[in-house]
Amino acid sequence: MRTLTAAAFLFFFTSKHRCNFEYRGNIDKSSTGRACLYWDRVKSQLKNVNGLGRHRYCRNPDNSDMPWCYVTRKRRAVKENCDIPTCKSHIGDLLFLFKTCGETSERRIHKIVGGSVTPIESQPWVAAIFHKRYGFLCGGTLISPSWILTAAHCFSDGENTKLTHLSIYLGKSAINETNASSEQKFAVERLIMHEGYNDITYNNDIALIKLKSRDGGRAAKSASVRIACLPPFHTELPPGFTCTIAGFGKESYLKKAEVKLMSNADCSKEVHYGKRITENMFCAASPDWSTDACKGDSGGPLVCGASGRMFLFGVVSWGEGCALKNKPGVYTKVTNYNTWIKHNRGQNKTPD
């Protein structure tokens, strides 16, 4: 599998976004030299005020292309971008991620079509979500010791789903087999559906699950249970880049396969899906249309490699048929939801 090197990964990120999505410095002037206004004076104009307060430093609360602030222009508060230099500390953060997530330990509505059976050690972040009445429900991805990222469409009752009916298995290689030495089982403490999820268009098809164990413990790192890395805010990989999908599918054994990313412009052509592709989705398929994600793999991961680590770029969402010509798999674009994930995991409780 072709992987993006650490240097290339940083290039794609810093060249487009200048490392400043989570800027927390003390620059308090816009790029025009105007003094920024205090956020608590103008925050009524914002839907997301996390990280803002009684200061006037440049920030990026709405995931714009760069940090900004409100300034006074013609007696009105208007938004102006700030001239923020490249943020060296974020590179350090990425290198820290390389050391703590996305490692495999492999020894030398969607099923994976055209893929191969694979040991859980090759995709140790894959989670299996079960329902008390319906059996295997969906896949998911472990993104921290306590949280699973999956698809909202897996839960037809939304946040009214009875959590006591759900259970999560990590380290599982087959749906109908149990391996006590590798598996970890959890109940569900919380199910958080994206508030903008549309069950007709599948826009915002993303959900979070918080794990709960009898002893209060979290997922323990092992050869068969590990965390996938979350990529930086709004990072995009080039069309044709090779990534990996994984899921249990029809055969009930974990399978993985390689697919190539498509541009949204290409996937939005009428021969594929036309206007159904939103900015929160992307498509991927094999060049000969022989590999795809289908019904049994919903909610599972599409991961892409960078310097030996795997980053979760997509959540299996929808598609027409399985491995049909001109009908690629459609995935929720994880990098559009970094702020949503961070907020709902309770990571915005500390000021600035």
FENWO-V88876 format. One record per pair of residues at least 24 apart in sequence whose ideal C-beta (glycine too) atoms are under 10 Angstrom apart, sorted by sequence separation. I is the first residue (numbers start at 1). J is the second residue. D is the distance in Angstrom with one decimal. If there is no record, write none. Layout:
I J D
I J D
This chain:
46 70 9.3
58 82 3.6
60 84 9.0
101 125 8.5
125 149 9.5
131 155 9.3
137 161 9.9
163 187 7.5
164 188 8.2
186 210 9.3
187 211 7.6
188 212 6.3
189 213 9.4
237 261 5.8
239 263 4.2
259 283 9.2
260 284 6.4
261 285 9.1
292 316 9.9
293 317 8.8
295 319 9.5
311 335 9.2
45 70 7.6
57 82 8.9
58 83 8.8
129 154 6.7
163 188 4.5
166 191 7.5
186 211 4.1
187 212 4.6
236 261 9.1
238 263 8.5
239 264 9.2
259 284 4.1
260 285 6.8
293 318 9.5
294 319 7.2
297 322 9.7
58 84 6.4
129 155 9.1
142 168 9.1
162 188 9.6
163 189 7.4
185 211 9.7
186 212 6.1
187 213 7.1
239 265 8.8
258 284 9.5
259 285 5.6
260 286 6.7
293 319 7.0
295 321 9.9
296 322 9.8
24 51 7.8
28 55 8.0
29 56 9.2
31 58 9.5
42 69 9.0
43 70 9.3
161 188 8.7
163 190 7.6
184 211 9.1
186 213 5.4
187 214 7.8
236 263 9.5
239 266 6.8
259 286 5.6
260 287 6.5
292 319 6.7
294 321 7.7
295 322 7.4
302 329 8.1
23 51 9.9
28 56 4.9
29 57 9.9
30 58 7.7
42 70 4.6
110 138 9.1
137 165 9.6
140 168 7.3
142 170 6.2
163 191 6.1
185 213 8.0
186 214 9.2
236 264 9.6
239 267 9.6
258 286 7.1
259 287 9.4
292 320 9.9
294 322 3.6
22 51 8.6
26 55 8.3
27 56 9.9
28 57 5.3
29 58 8.1
41 70 8.1
42 71 9.9
109 138 9.2
110 139 8.5
133 162 9.6
137 166 7.6
140 169 10.0
142 171 9.7
162 191 9.8
184 213 8.2
185 214 9.4
257 286 7.5
284 313 9.2
292 321 8.2
293 322 8.2
294 323 7.5
302 331 5.2
26 56 9.5
27 57 6.4
28 58 7.0
39 69 7.8
131 161 8.7
132 162 8.2
137 167 9.6
140 170 9.4
161 191 5.8
284 314 7.0
292 322 5.4
293 323 9.2
294 324 9.8
301 331 9.3
302 332 9.2
26 57 5.2
27 58 5.0
38 69 9.5
39 70 7.8
131 162 9.2
134 165 8.7
159 190 9.2
160 191 9.4
186 217 9.0
260 291 9.5
282 313 8.0
283 314 9.5
291 322 9.8
292 323 4.0
300 331 9.8
302 333 9.9
303 334 9.9
25 57 6.7
26 58 8.7
27 59 9.9
36 68 8.8
37 69 6.8
38 70 8.9
45 77 7.2
132 164 7.6
133 165 6.6
159 191 6.0
161 193 8.8
186 218 8.8
259 291 5.8
282 314 6.6
284 316 9.9
291 323 6.3
292 324 7.7
297 329 8.7
302 334 8.6
24 57 8.0
25 58 7.4
36 69 3.5
37 70 4.5
46 79 10.0
132 165 4.1
136 169 9.4
158 191 8.4
159 192 7.4
160 193 9.7
184 217 9.1
186 219 7.4
257 290 9.0
258 291 6.9
259 292 7.6
281 314 8.9
290 323 5.8
299 332 9.4
301 334 9.1
23 57 8.3
24 58 9.8
25 59 9.5
35 69 8.9
36 70 6.8
37 71 6.4
45 79 8.7
131 165 5.6
132 166 7.5
157 191 9.7
159 193 5.2
184 218 9.6
257 291 4.5
259 293 8.1
285 319 9.0
289 323 5.9
23 58 6.3
24 59 8.0
31 66 8.9
34 69 8.8
36 71 6.1
37 72 6.6
42 77 5.0
130 165 9.0
131 166 6.2
132 167 7.6
158 193 5.3
184 219 6.0
257 292 8.1
282 317 9.7
284 319 9.9
288 323 9.3
289 324 6.8
290 325 9.7
292 327 8.0
293 328 9.5
294 329 8.0
23 59 6.5
24 60 10.0
34 70 9.6
35 71 6.7
36 72 9.6
41 77 7.9
42 78 9.9
130 166 7.0
131 167 8.2
136 172 9.8
155 191 6.6
157 193 9.9
159 195 9.5
184 220 6.6
257 293 8.2
281 317 6.7
283 319 8.4
289 325 4.6
292 328 7.2
293 329 4.4
22 59 9.1
23 60 6.1
30 67 9.8
31 68 8.9
34 71 3.9
35 72 8.0
42 79 9.4
129 166 6.5
130 167 4.9
154 191 9.8
280 317 9.4
281 318 8.6
286 323 8.0
288 325 8.9
289 326 7.3
291 328 10.0
292 329 5.1
293 330 9.0
20 58 8.8
22 60 7.3
30 68 7.2
33 71 9.4
34 72 7.1
129 167 7.8
130 168 7.5
148 186 8.7
155 193 6.7
184 222 7.9
255 293 9.9
285 323 8.2
289 327 7.8
291 329 8.9
293 331 8.0
20 59 10.0
21 60 5.7
30 69 6.0
32 71 7.5
34 73 7.2
128 167 9.0
129 168 5.8
130 169 6.8
136 175 5.0
152 191 9.6
154 193 9.8
158 197 7.9
183 222 9.9
245 284 7.4
285 324 9.6
289 328 8.0
20 60 6.9
27 67 7.8
29 69 8.2
30 70 8.9
37 77 5.9
128 168 7.2
129 169 8.1
135 175 7.9
136 176 8.8
146 186 9.1
148 188 8.8
152 192 9.4
153 193 9.7
182 222 7.2
184 224 8.5
257 297 9.9
285 325 9.4
22 63 10.0
28 69 7.4
30 71 5.1
32 73 8.9
37 78 9.7
101 142 9.5
110 151 9.4
127 168 5.6
128 169 4.4
135 176 9.3
150 191 9.3
152 193 4.9
158 199 8.6
168 209 6.6
170 211 8.6
181 222 9.3
182 223 7.4
183 224 7.6
184 225 5.8
243 284 6.4
255 296 9.5
261 302 8.8
285 326 8.9
21 63 6.7
25 67 8.5
27 69 8.8
29 71 8.4
101 143 8.3
109 151 9.3
127 169 6.9
128 170 7.9
130 172 9.7
142 184 9.8
151 193 10.0
152 194 5.6
155 197 9.6
168 210 9.9
181 223 9.9
182 224 4.1
183 225 8.5
242 284 9.3
255 297 8.5
276 318 9.0
285 327 8.1
286 328 8.9
17 60 9.7
21 64 8.9
23 66 8.3
24 67 9.5
30 73 9.7
101 144 8.8
126 169 9.6
127 170 5.6
128 171 9.4
146 189 8.3
147 190 9.2
148 191 9.8
151 194 9.8
152 195 9.9
156 199 8.1
166 209 7.8
168 211 6.0
181 224 8.6
182 225 7.8
239 282 9.5
241 284 9.1
259 302 7.4
261 304 8.0
285 328 3.5
286 329 9.8
21 65 9.2
23 67 4.4
34 78 9.3
36 80 8.4
109 153 7.3
126 170 8.0
127 171 9.2
128 172 4.9
146 190 9.8
152 196 9.5
153 197 7.7
168 212 9.1
239 283 9.7
242 286 9.6
249 293 8.2
250 294 7.5
252 296 7.9
256 300 9.9
276 320 9.9
283 327 9.3
284 328 6.0
285 329 6.3
20 65 9.1
21 66 8.4
22 67 9.2
23 68 9.8
109 154 9.1
125 170 8.4
126 171 8.9
127 172 8.2
128 173 9.8
130 175 8.6
147 192 9.4
152 197 4.2
153 198 9.8
168 213 9.8
179 224 8.3
237 282 9.2
239 284 9.7
249 294 6.5
250 295 7.5
251 296 8.4
256 301 9.6
273 318 9.4
283 328 4.2
284 329 5.7
285 330 9.9
17 63 9.9
20 66 5.6
21 67 8.2
34 80 6.4
36 82 7.7
124 170 8.1
126 172 7.8
128 174 9.5
151 197 9.2
152 198 9.2
153 199 6.5
161 207 9.8
163 209 9.1
236 282 8.6
245 291 8.0
247 293 6.3
249 295 7.6
250 296 5.6
254 300 9.6
273 319 8.6
282 328 9.4
283 329 6.7
284 330 8.4
18 65 8.7
20 67 5.5
33 80 9.7
124 171 7.1
126 173 9.3
128 175 6.7
152 199 7.9
163 210 9.7
240 287 9.2
245 292 8.3
246 293 8.9
247 294 8.5
249 296 3.9
250 297 9.4
256 303 9.4
273 320 7.8
282 329 9.7
283 330 5.6
284 331 6.3
17 65 7.2
18 66 6.5
30 78 9.5
32 80 6.0
159 207 9.0
171 219 9.0
245 293 5.1
247 295 9.6
248 296 5.5
249 297 5.5
272 320 9.3
282 330 7.5
283 331 7.3
16 65 8.4
17 66 7.6
18 67 9.4
30 79 8.9
31 80 6.6
32 81 8.9
153 202 6.3
158 207 9.1
163 212 8.6
170 219 5.7
171 220 9.6
247 296 6.1
248 297 6.9
281 330 5.4
282 331 5.6
30 80 3.7
31 81 5.3
32 82 9.7
33 83 9.4
120 170 8.6
121 171 8.9
123 173 9.6
152 202 8.4
170 220 9.1
247 297 2.8
281 331 6.7
282 332 8.5
29 80 9.2
30 81 6.6
31 82 6.0
32 83 9.2
120 171 5.6
122 173 9.8
151 202 8.5
152 203 9.9
154 205 9.1
168 219 9.2
171 222 6.7
173 224 7.9
246 297 7.7
247 298 8.0
249 300 9.2
277 328 9.9
280 331 9.9
281 332 6.5
282 333 5.2
30 82 5.6
31 83 4.2
120 172 6.4
121 173 8.7
152 204 7.0
153 205 5.4
155 207 6.7
170 222 8.9
171 223 8.4
172 224 8.2
245 297 7.1
247 299 8.4
248 300 8.0
261 313 8.2
278 330 9.7
280 332 6.5
281 333 6.1
282 334 9.7
29 82 7.2
30 83 7.9
31 84 9.1
120 173 4.4
152 205 5.1
153 206 9.6
154 207 7.1
171 224 3.6
172 225 9.6
247 300 4.0
261 314 8.8
273 326 9.3
277 330 7.0
280 333 5.4
282 335 9.6
28 82 8.7
29 83 8.4
119 173 6.0
120 174 9.0
151 205 5.1
152 206 5.8
153 207 8.7
155 209 9.5
170 224 7.6
171 225 4.6
246 300 5.9
247 301 8.2
271 325 9.5
272 326 5.7
273 327 7.8
276 330 8.2
278 332 9.9
279 333 7.6
280 334 9.8
282 336 9.7
27 82 5.7
118 173 8.3
128 183 9.2
130 185 9.3
150 205 9.5
151 206 6.6
152 207 4.4
154 209 9.7
170 225 4.6
171 226 9.4
245 300 6.9
246 301 5.9
259 314 9.5
271 326 5.1
272 327 6.9
273 328 8.1
278 333 9.0
280 335 10.0
281 336 9.1
27 83 7.7
117 173 8.6
150 206 7.8
151 207 6.5
152 208 9.7
169 225 10.0
170 226 9.2
245 301 7.1
246 302 8.4
270 326 9.9
271 327 9.3
272 328 6.5
280 336 5.2
25 82 9.4
27 84 6.4
117 174 9.0
127 184 9.8
128 185 9.9
149 206 7.0
150 207 5.3
244 301 8.0
245 302 5.1
246 303 7.7
269 326 8.9
273 330 7.0
279 336 7.2
280 337 8.0
27 85 8.8
124 182 9.4
149 207 7.6
150 208 7.8
243 301 9.4
244 302 7.2
245 303 8.1
272 330 9.4
278 336 9.7
23 82 8.0
25 84 7.2
120 179 8.6
127 186 8.9
129 188 8.6
148 207 8.8
149 208 6.2
150 209 6.3
243 302 5.4
244 303 5.4
25 85 9.0
148 208 7.1
149 209 8.0
243 303 6.3
244 304 7.5
23 84 5.5
121 182 8.4
147 208 5.9
148 209 4.2
243 304 4.1
244 305 7.7
267 328 6.4
20 82 8.6
23 85 10.0
25 87 8.0
120 182 6.5
147 209 6.9
148 210 8.0
242 304 7.8
243 305 7.7
266 328 9.1
24 87 9.2
119 182 9.4
120 183 8.8
146 209 9.4
147 210 5.9
148 211 6.7
241 304 6.5
242 305 8.3
267 330 7.6
20 84 4.5
23 87 6.6
25 89 9.6
146 210 5.8
147 211 7.0
241 305 9.5
18 83 9.9
19 84 8.5
20 85 8.4
22 87 8.3
24 89 9.0
143 208 8.6
146 211 5.2
18 84 6.7
19 85 9.0
20 86 7.9
21 87 9.0
23 89 10.0
144 210 9.6
145 211 7.9
146 212 8.6
244 310 7.4
257 323 9.7
262 328 6.0
18 85 8.0
19 86 5.3
20 87 5.5
22 89 9.5
23 90 9.1
140 207 8.7
142 209 10.0
144 211 9.3
146 213 9.6
237 304 6.0
243 310 9.0
261 328 9.6
262 329 9.7
18 86 5.7
19 87 3.8
22 90 7.3
140 208 9.5
243 311 9.1
260 328 9.3
262 330 9.8
18 87 7.4
19 88 7.7
21 90 8.2
138 207 9.4
140 209 6.6
142 211 8.7
235 304 9.8
237 306 9.2
245 314 8.0
247 316 6.6
259 328 7.9
264 333 9.1
17 87 9.7
19 89 8.2
20 90 7.9
243 313 6.5
246 316 9.1
259 329 6.9
261 331 9.2
15 86 9.9
19 90 4.3
22 93 8.7
146 217 9.6
147 218 9.4
148 219 9.1
235 306 9.8
243 314 7.4
245 316 6.8
14 86 6.3
18 90 9.5
19 91 6.9
145 217 8.8
146 218 4.9
147 219 9.2
176 248 9.7
231 303 9.7
241 313 9.2
250 322 8.8
259 331 9.4
14 87 8.5
17 90 9.4
145 218 3.7
146 219 7.2
175 248 5.2
203 276 9.4
205 278 9.9
228 301 6.3
231 304 7.9
249 322 9.0
14 88 10.0
19 93 9.3
144 218 8.2
145 219 4.6
174 248 7.7
175 249 9.3
201 275 10.0
202 276 8.4
203 277 9.8
204 278 8.6
206 280 8.3
229 303 8.4
237 311 9.1
19 94 9.2
144 219 8.3
145 220 7.7
173 248 9.2
177 252 8.4
201 276 6.9
203 278 4.9
205 280 8.0
228 303 5.9
229 304 9.8
231 306 8.3
14 90 8.0
145 221 7.9
172 248 8.3
175 251 8.9
176 252 5.3
177 253 8.5
201 277 9.9
202 278 8.6
203 279 9.0
204 280 5.9
205 281 8.0
235 311 8.3
237 313 6.8
13 90 8.2
14 91 7.6
142 219 6.0
174 251 8.9
175 252 3.9
176 253 8.9
201 278 7.1
203 280 5.7
204 281 9.6
229 306 8.1
236 313 9.0
13 91 9.0
174 252 5.9
175 253 7.6
202 280 9.2
203 281 7.4
235 313 8.1
142 221 10.0
149 228 8.5
174 253 4.9
175 254 8.7
201 280 9.8
202 281 7.6
232 311 8.9
10 90 9.1
14 94 9.7
129 209 7.4
145 225 9.3
147 227 9.3
173 253 6.9
174 254 6.9
198 278 9.2
201 281 9.4
229 309 5.5
231 311 4.4
10 91 6.1
13 94 7.6
149 230 8.4
173 254 5.2
228 309 8.9
229 310 6.6
230 311 7.1
231 312 7.1
127 209 8.1
145 227 7.2
172 254 7.4
228 310 5.7
229 311 4.6
230 312 6.0
231 313 5.9
142 225 7.0
144 227 6.2
227 310 9.8
228 311 7.0
229 312 6.8
230 313 9.3
10 94 6.5
127 211 9.0
142 226 7.2
143 227 6.2
144 228 9.8
196 280 8.7
226 310 9.3
228 312 4.4
229 313 9.9
245 329 7.2
6 91 9.5
9 94 7.4
10 95 9.2
142 227 5.4
143 228 6.1
227 312 9.4
228 313 9.8
141 227 8.8
142 228 6.6
143 229 8.4
144 230 9.0
194 280 9.4
245 331 8.4
141 228 5.3
143 230 5.9
6 94 7.7
243 331 9.3
6 95 7.6
9 98 9.3
141 230 9.5
209 299 9.6
6 98 6.7
127 219 9.1
207 299 7.9
109 202 9.9
205 298 9.0
206 299 9.3
125 219 9.7
205 299 9.0
124 221 8.8
236 333 8.6
124 222 7.8
126 224 9.6
127 225 9.3
237 335 9.5
124 223 7.1
126 225 9.6
234 333 9.0
235 334 9.6
236 335 7.2
124 224 5.4
125 225 8.0
126 226 9.9
235 335 5.3
121 222 9.3
123 224 9.6
124 225 5.6
125 226 5.8
234 335 5.2
120 222 10.0
121 223 5.3
122 224 9.8
124 226 4.0
125 227 6.0
126 228 8.9
233 335 6.4
234 336 6.8
120 223 8.6
121 224 5.6
123 226 9.2
124 227 8.5
125 228 3.9
231 334 6.9
232 335 7.3
233 336 8.8
235 338 9.4
119 223 9.4
120 224 4.6
121 225 9.6
124 228 8.7
125 229 9.2
230 334 6.8
231 335 5.4
233 337 9.6
234 338 7.7
119 224 8.1
120 225 8.3
121 226 8.9
123 228 8.8
141 246 9.0
230 335 8.3
233 338 4.7
120 226 9.9
139 245 9.8
228 334 9.7
232 338 7.6
233 339 7.5
139 246 7.6
230 337 9.3
231 338 8.2
139 247 4.9
207 315 8.8
230 338 6.7
138 247 9.0
139 248 6.6
206 315 6.0
233 342 9.7
138 248 9.4
139 249 9.2
205 315 7.0
205 316 9.3
206 317 8.5
230 341 7.0
136 248 6.6
205 317 4.5
230 342 9.0
204 317 10.0
205 318 7.3
203 317 9.5
139 254 9.2
202 317 5.5
105 221 9.8
107 223 8.7
136 252 7.5
202 318 4.9
105 222 8.3
106 223 9.0
135 252 10.0
201 318 9.4
202 319 9.9
103 221 9.2
105 223 4.3
104 223 9.2
105 224 7.6
128 247 9.4
105 225 9.7
126 246 5.3
128 248 6.5
100 221 9.7
105 226 7.2
123 244 7.6
125 246 8.7
126 247 7.4
175 296 8.6
104 226 7.3
122 244 8.9
123 245 9.4
126 248 8.3
103 226 5.8
123 246 4.2
102 226 7.8
103 227 8.6
104 228 10.0
122 246 8.1
123 247 9.1
128 252 10.0
101 226 7.5
102 227 7.4
103 228 9.5
205 330 8.8
207 332 9.7
100 226 9.9
101 227 4.5
102 228 5.7
103 229 9.2
118 244 9.5
120 246 9.4
128 254 8.7
205 331 9.0
206 332 5.0
100 227 7.6
101 228 6.4
102 229 3.9
205 332 4.8
206 333 9.2
101 229 4.1
102 230 9.4
118 246 7.2
126 254 6.5
202 330 7.4
204 332 7.7
206 334 7.6
100 229 8.2
101 230 7.9
102 231 9.9
115 244 9.2
203 332 9.0
208 337 9.5
97 227 9.9
115 245 7.5
126 256 8.9
202 332 8.2
206 336 8.9
98 229 7.8
115 246 8.0
123 254 6.7
206 337 5.7
97 229 5.1
115 247 8.6
122 254 8.4
123 255 9.3
204 336 8.9
208 340 8.6
97 230 8.0
112 245 6.2
123 256 5.7
204 337 8.2
208 341 6.8
97 231 9.0
112 246 7.0
115 249 8.1
117 251 7.6
120 254 5.9
122 256 6.4
206 340 7.6
210 344 9.1
94 229 9.1
97 232 8.9
110 245 8.8
112 247 5.3
118 253 8.5
119 254 7.6
197 332 9.9
206 341 8.3
210 345 8.2
111 247 6.6
112 248 8.4
113 249 7.7
115 251 9.9
117 253 5.0
118 254 5.7
204 340 8.9
208 344 5.5
210 346 9.5
94 231 9.4
110 247 6.5
111 248 7.5
112 249 5.0
113 250 8.6
116 253 9.9
117 254 7.0
118 255 6.1
119 256 9.7
207 344 9.7
208 345 7.1
94 232 6.9
110 248 10.0
111 249 2.5
112 250 8.9
117 255 5.6
118 256 4.5
194 332 9.0
93 232 8.4
110 249 7.2
111 250 4.2
112 251 8.8
115 254 9.5
116 255 6.2
117 256 8.6
118 257 9.1
110 250 9.7
111 251 7.2
115 255 4.2
116 256 6.9
111 252 9.3
112 253 9.8
114 255 9.1
115 256 5.5
116 257 7.1
90 232 7.5
112 254 8.8
113 255 9.0
115 257 3.0
116 258 10.0
90 233 9.9
112 255 4.1
114 257 5.8
115 258 8.2
194 337 7.5
111 255 7.7
112 256 6.8
113 257 7.8
114 258 9.5
115 259 9.4
154 298 5.7
155 299 9.5
196 340 9.2
112 257 5.1
114 259 9.5
153 298 6.6
154 299 5.0
195 340 8.9
151 297 9.8
153 299 8.1
194 340 6.7
112 259 9.7
151 298 5.3
152 299 8.8
194 341 10.0
150 298 8.1
151 299 4.0
192 340 9.1
150 299 3.7
151 300 8.4
192 341 9.5
195 344 10.0
149 299 8.3
150 300 8.0
194 344 9.0
148 299 8.7
150 301 9.5
192 343 9.9
149 301 8.2
192 344 5.0
192 345 9.0
139 293 9.3
190 344 8.8
139 296 8.0
138 296 8.6
139 297 5.7
140 298 9.5
141 299 8.1
143 301 9.6
137 296 9.9
138 297 8.3
139 298 6.7
140 299 5.1
141 300 7.0
142 301 9.3
136 296 7.4
138 298 4.8
139 299 4.7
140 300 6.9
141 301 4.3
137 298 8.5
138 299 3.7
139 300 3.1
140 301 8.1
141 302 9.3
154 315 10.0
137 299 8.2
138 300 7.5
139 301 7.4
141 303 8.0
153 315 10.0
154 316 9.9
149 312 6.9
152 315 9.2
153 316 9.9
151 315 5.3
153 317 7.1
150 315 6.7
151 316 6.6
152 317 9.0
153 318 7.4
149 315 6.4
150 316 9.1
151 317 5.7
151 318 8.7
65 234 8.7
129 298 9.5
141 310 10.0
143 312 6.6
63 233 6.3
64 234 9.9
129 299 6.8
142 312 9.5
63 234 6.6
115 286 9.7
126 297 9.8
128 299 9.8
129 300 9.8
141 312 5.4
114 286 6.7
127 299 8.4
128 300 9.3
60 233 8.6
113 286 9.4
127 300 8.5
141 314 9.7
114 288 8.8
126 300 6.5
127 301 9.1
141 315 7.4
114 289 8.9
115 290 9.7
125 300 9.8
126 301 6.5
140 315 8.4
141 316 9.8
113 289 9.6
114 290 4.3
115 291 6.2
125 301 6.5
139 315 9.0
140 316 9.8
113 290 7.3
114 291 3.7
115 292 9.0
123 300 8.9
126 303 9.7
138 315 9.9
139 316 6.8
113 291 6.3
114 292 7.0
115 293 9.0
123 301 7.4
125 303 7.7
138 316 8.6
112 291 7.4
113 292 4.8
153 332 9.7
112 292 7.6
113 293 7.9
123 303 7.8
151 331 9.4
152 332 8.5
111 292 8.7
112 293 6.1
113 294 5.8
151 332 6.7
110 292 7.8
111 293 7.4
112 294 7.4
115 297 9.6
150 332 9.7
110 293 4.2
111 294 4.3
149 332 9.2
109 293 9.8
110 294 4.1
111 295 5.9
112 296 8.2
113 297 9.5
109 294 7.6
110 295 5.1
111 296 4.1
112 297 5.9
125 310 7.6
149 334 7.3
109 295 4.5
110 296 6.1
111 297 5.6
124 310 9.6
109 296 8.5
110 297 3.7
111 298 9.6
123 310 8.4
125 312 7.5
109 297 8.9
110 298 5.0
112 300 8.7
122 310 10.0
149 337 8.6
109 298 5.4
110 299 8.7
109 299 10.0
110 300 7.5
143 334 9.1
149 341 7.1
141 334 9.0
147 341 8.2
144 341 9.6
147 344 8.9
143 341 7.4
147 345 5.8
104 303 9.8
146 345 8.2
102 303 7.6
104 305 9.8
144 345 7.0
102 304 9.8
143 345 8.6
102 305 8.2
144 347 9.7
102 306 8.0
104 308 9.0
112 316 9.4
102 307 9.2
103 308 7.7
104 309 9.2
102 308 8.0
103 309 6.5
104 310 7.0
110 316 5.1
102 309 3.4
103 310 7.9
109 316 9.1
110 317 8.4
98 306 7.8
101 309 6.7
102 310 4.1
109 317 9.1
110 318 8.0
113 321 9.4
114 322 9.2
97 306 9.4
98 307 5.8
100 309 9.2
101 310 8.2
102 311 6.1
109 318 6.7
110 319 6.9
113 322 4.7
114 323 5.9
22 232 9.0
98 308 7.6
99 309 8.7
101 311 8.5
102 312 8.4
109 319 8.4
112 322 9.1
113 323 4.0
21 232 7.0
22 233 7.3
98 309 5.2
101 312 9.3
111 322 6.7
112 323 9.4
113 324 9.5
21 233 3.9
94 306 8.8
95 307 9.1
97 309 7.2
110 322 7.5
111 323 9.7
19 232 8.4
20 233 9.5
21 234 7.1
94 307 9.4
98 311 10.0
109 322 10.0
21 235 9.6
97 311 8.4
17 232 7.5
94 309 9.7
17 233 6.9
113 329 9.5
17 234 6.4
112 329 9.7
13 231 8.3
14 232 9.3
16 234 7.8
17 235 7.6
12 231 9.8
13 232 5.1
16 235 7.8
17 236 9.8
110 329 7.1
12 232 9.3
13 233 8.6
16 236 7.4
110 330 9.8
13 234 8.9
14 235 10.0
9 231 8.5
10 232 9.3
13 235 5.1
9 232 8.8
12 235 6.2
13 236 9.3
12 236 7.1
12 237 6.9
9 235 7.9
12 238 7.8
9 237 8.9
8 237 9.8
12 241 9.8
8 238 9.9
4 237 7.0
4 238 9.2
4 241 7.1
2 240 9.3
3 241 9.5
4 242 9.6
2 241 7.4
3 242 8.2
4 243 9.9
2 242 4.7
3 243 9.7
1 242 5.5
2 243 9.5
1 243 8.2
1 244 6.5
1 256 10.0
2 258 9.0
1 258 5.8
2 260 9.5
63 335 9.8
63 336 8.2
63 337 9.8
63 338 7.8
63 339 5.9
62 339 8.6
63 340 9.8
61 339 8.4
60 339 9.4
51 339 9.8
50 339 7.7
48 339 7.2
48 340 9.6
50 342 8.5
51 343 10.0
13 306 10.0
50 343 6.1
59 352 8.6
12 306 9.4
9 304 9.3
48 343 8.1
57 352 8.1
9 305 9.5
10 306 9.1
55 351 9.2
9 306 4.2
10 307 9.6
50 347 9.5
51 348 6.4
54 351 9.6
55 352 7.6
8 306 7.8
9 307 6.8
50 348 4.5
53 351 6.3
7 306 9.8
8 307 8.9
50 349 9.6
51 350 9.2
52 351 9.4
53 352 7.5
4 304 6.9
5 305 9.5
6 306 6.3
7 307 8.3
9 309 9.2
48 348 9.7
51 351 7.5
52 352 8.7
3 304 7.9
4 305 6.5
5 306 7.2
6 307 3.7
51 352 5.9
2 304 9.7
3 305 3.4
4 306 4.5
5 307 5.8
6 308 8.7
9 311 8.3
1 304 9.2
2 305 7.8
3 306 6.3
4 307 7.6
5 308 9.5
6 309 8.7
1 305 6.2
3 307 7.2
3 308 7.2
4 309 10.0
3 309 8.8
3 310 9.0
4 311 8.8
1 310 9.9
22 338 8.9
21 338 7.8
22 339 9.3
21 339 8.8
22 342 9.1
26 352 9.8
25 352 9.9
24 352 5.5
